[in-house]
Amino acid sequence: QQQVKQSPQSLIVQKGGISIINCAYENTAFDYFPWYQQFPGKGPALLIAIRPDVSEKKEGRFTISFNKSAKQFSLHIMDSQPGDSATYFCAASKEGFQKLVFGTGTRLLVSP
Amino acid sequence: DAGVTQSPTHLIKTRGQQVTLRCSPKSGHDTVSWYQQALGQGPQFIFQYYEEEERQRGNFPDRFSGHQFPNYSSELNVNALWLGDSALYLCASAEGNYGYTFGSGTRLTVV
């Protein structure tokens, strides 16, 4: 019940295209859903996060879509750029517990 | 703002040895968590410290232990190292319940 399943494992998108990464969770007690971006040799960096009381959150080129009934959430990267090439992790946590449960990651490559 | 600082950045140890990793949280952050990230995997929660107490622990054996100091900095200790402990060890700090900031990690190689 603590798992967060992430897909696809890897993704190749052309410059200017839309990158879409999906995650699904089982524990309905989760109430915080962040996305992290990780470059080689670096720690994960918080990209954008959403709470279950909204269905969508947008920050610049990054958008989270959240479907509470389906227990799914996704990251959309609009106008993808080569600099977006990195590994992306979805995660989830429960209020007051703070432990982040991470997905397995998606390696994104944006071709020039 | 220096963010989360971890030391050392890389470390090589022999099986059976013990290791101590260090973390200085971001200024103003009082909560520190440790994660283990194996190659090609997502980070796995080890434990979390708040007010110098271990508040929550993940599914890791007692060989993994930690400490938080009054200045909120933290240490992760691993005893009786084995090959499977080779990983990137990440420290993350936060103030309150959300918005964790991660350090760049310590790459531990056990040979």
Interface residues (C-beta under 8 A of the other chain):
Chain A: Q6 Y32 P34 Y36 G41 K42 G43 P44 A45 L46 A49 F89 A91 S93 E95 G96 F97 Q98 K99 L100 V101 F102 G103 T104 G105
Chain B: V4 T31 S33 Y35 G40 Q41 G42 P43 Q44 F45 Q48 Q56 G58 L90 A92 A94 N97 Y98 G99 Y100 T101 F102 G103 S104 G105
